[in-house]
Amino acid sequence: MSRSTFVVPGTHPCLPGHFPGRPLVPGVVILDHVVAAIEAGHGALGPLRLPQVKFVQPLLPDETAEIALEATTTEAGPRWRFRVERDGVLLASGDVVATGGDVA
């Protein structure tokens, strides 16, 4: 299992509209960090599927989040199960599946 951390700064351009007065990090930004963590260890992935993603708690700007990745290989190709946590509290979880191309 691999682990990495990230912080979305309060100055990130996605925050002013999401939501005014109480900014939350959008799920797509969290998923972008998950994909970047996978690609840091495996190179560019090409097309992806996210067959299951669940967001259970919000991530606020300037909070540190940890990504835990578990890699497996299936008949459909490489697959990563992920968990995003803040201080041990689950924020998001799901699966990323590479659907085409070679994965290093």
N, C-alpha and C positions, 0 to 999 in steps of 0.2 A: 504494500500500500504506500502510495506517495502522498506527501502533504505539502501545501504551500499556503501562503497568506496573501491578502490584498487589502487595500484600503481605498475607498472611493472618496476623494477629497470633497469638501463642502463647496468647492469652486467648480465641480464637474458640470459641464453644460447641460446635462440631462435633468438636473435637479430643480431649476426654477419652476418648471411646469408640472412637477411630480412630487409633491403637491404644494401649492403656494401656502406658506405659513408653517408647514410641517413636512419638509422634504423627506422622501423615502427613496432609496436606491431602486430603480426599476428592475424587474426580474430579468429583462434582456441584458442589462449591464452585468448582473451576477452571472448569467449564463455565458457571457462573453469572457469573463474571467475563468470560468470552468474550462471552456474550450482552449483558451490560451495556456492554461496549466497542462492540459493534455498535449497540446502541440509542442510545449517546451520540452517534453520528454520523448515525443514520437514524431516530430516534424509536422509539416502541413498535412491536414487530413482530407481535404476535398469535401465532397458532399457528406452531410451528416443527417441523422435522424435523432430525434429526442422522443422516443416512444412513451416515456413516462417522466414527468417533472412535477414536483409538488413544492409549493411555497407555503411554509407554515408560520413564519415569523418575519417581520420586516427587518431590513438592514438600514441603519441610519447613516448619513454621511459621517465620515471620519472615524467610523468604527472599524476595528480590525476583524476580518472574517478569515476563517481557515477552510481550505478545500482539502478534502480527503478523497483520493481516487483509488479505485480497485479495478485493475485491468483484467479482462478475460477475453478469450477467443471463442466465438460461436460459429456455427455453420454459415451465418450471414456475414461474418467478419469480426473485426475487433470491436469490443464493447467495453465501456467504462461506466462503472457505478460510482456516483459521486454523492458526497454530503458536504454542505456548506454550513459551518457552525460559527457562532460568536460566543466565546467563553464557555464552550461545551453545550450551548443551546442550539438545537437544530433550526436552521433557517430555511434550507431547501435541500431536496434530494431528488435523484432521478438517474436516468441512463442516457448515455450518448453512444450512438452506433455509427461507425464509419460505413458508408454505403457504396463507396467506389474508390478506385485508385489503390495505389500501394501505400501501406503504412509501415514506416521503419520500426 
